Amino acid sequence: MGEMIYVPTTLEEALQIRKETGARPLAGGSDIMVQGKRGIGLCPELPYSVMIISGLDELKGITASEDGSVTIGALATPSEIASSSIVPWHVRKAASGMGAIALRNTATIGGNIGNASPKGDLPQPLILLDAYLVLASERGERTISVDDFIIGAKKTALMDDEIIKSVVIPHSSFTYSYYRKIGMRRANAISKLSLSAAMTVQNGEITDFRASSGAAGPKVIRSRSAEDIIRGRKIDEIPSLKEDFLSAWNDAISPHAMPEYRRHTTRRMLEYFLDEISRGAEPGIIGEE
Ligand SMILES: Cc1cc2nc3c(=O)[nH]c(=O)nc-3n(C[C@H](O)[C@H](O)[C@H](O)COP(=O)(O)OP(=O)(O)OC[C@H]3O[C@@H](n4cnc5c(N)ncnc54)[C@H](O)[C@@H]3O)c2cc1C
């Protein structure tokens, strides 16, 4: 077998290996090793070369910038993200609900995005927050929104010589926030429907409104045209706009052939968020137990 395992110690070295060999980055390995599993007591076997990137300092850490954006290194684990006070609430919430504790200490945000599983937990709040990636290669760096990077189930815009370096979340400040994940466990199949929503209100006017849904289709669903029905309007107009919004949201998800119960649950969650606000909910998190 010609497959190799590389262990670069700097990003520069990693980018060179990536360009020359096309070896795939292996961060926490929690997706890759499962794909290569052969049986109890046997080492996983992969049909491609990998490079273990977990030692690359350039991909670590969580930092805040002066413009209010937050940069999360590709190697940050769900545990690090969940316990960071500078990471926006929706992302912390999603990270804290990922798998069991061992997985939360091993998995990485770069792997969660790089894997592009429709069931991945982090892309959904990241897309809500208009987060983007910094992709590094020997040619330099480029940025791309998480929404554009994830093309579909297991399909990304990553080029053969690129590595995800970091995830940048622009500044946002919401009056109301909502996050919910509903897990349904059947034998080995774990499917989870998740929804994030956020609204900013200034002097009764809705200056920002967003919603995104995960595990509902091949990729995260966000409909900016549906959001526009609510954005820019007055808070007391919500009851009269709600049906139009929900039907536009439904149209946005219809190409994804979502099972009826998922469609219904997503709708119920969005309706709940909007109803609570129009009933005069206190600013903050809606629906937190
Ligand atoms: C028992 C179990 C439970 C799980 N539960 C959950 C869950 O609740 N929620 C959830 O979202 N996921 C879950 N997962 C899936 C998995 O743990 C996550 O997707 C995780 O974030 C993957 O990160 P990793 O670093 O381990 O990825 P890896 O396996 O190292 O990599 C995954 C993919 O991303 C690519 N990649 C990794 N890092 C980079 C990078 N820096 N640049 C470019 N490409 C990169 C790899 O080449 C590979 O294609 C679970 C997995 C297991 C085994």
The ligand as an ORCA input file, in Angstrom:
! r2SCAN-3c Opt
* xyz 0 1
  C     -19.101      8.540     18.789
  C     -19.168      9.783     17.927
  C     -20.102     10.757     18.242
  C     -20.196     11.915     17.470
  N     -21.105     12.876     17.826
  C     -21.165     14.029     17.116
  C     -22.084     15.063     17.497
  O     -22.833     14.973     18.466
  N     -22.112     16.176     16.722
  C     -21.289     16.338     15.645
  O     -21.352     17.380     15.002
  N     -20.416     15.377     15.265
  C     -20.336     14.239     15.977
  N     -19.440     13.262     15.595
  C     -18.643     13.445     14.368
  C     -17.220     14.057     14.598
  O     -16.763     13.805     15.893
  C     -17.200     15.565     14.347
  O     -17.559     15.843     13.011
  C     -15.831     16.212     14.629
  O     -15.964     17.615     14.774
  C     -14.781     15.904     13.606
  O     -13.591     16.542     14.004
  P     -12.197     15.770     13.927
  O     -11.131     16.776     14.209
  O     -12.210     14.569     14.807
  O     -12.199     15.358     12.397
  P     -11.234     14.415     11.555
  O     -11.745     13.014     11.600
  O      -9.810     14.646     11.930
  O     -11.506     15.037     10.111
  C     -12.801     15.059      9.528
  C     -12.721     15.609      8.109
  O     -12.338     16.983      8.127
  C     -11.091     17.158      7.445
  N     -10.314     18.136      8.237
  C     -10.046     18.090      9.563
  N      -9.371     19.196      9.940
  C      -9.188     19.930      8.818
  C      -8.549     21.191      8.546
  N      -7.966     21.932      9.500
  N      -8.540     21.625      7.267
  C      -9.136     20.915      6.278
  N      -9.776     19.749      6.476
  C      -9.797     19.255      7.727
  C     -10.437     15.805      7.376
  O      -9.548     15.677      6.286
  C     -11.667     14.904      7.241
  O     -12.129     14.895      5.916
  C     -19.325     12.086     16.352
  C     -18.369     11.093     16.044
  C     -18.293      9.968     16.817
  C     -17.254      8.927     16.461
*
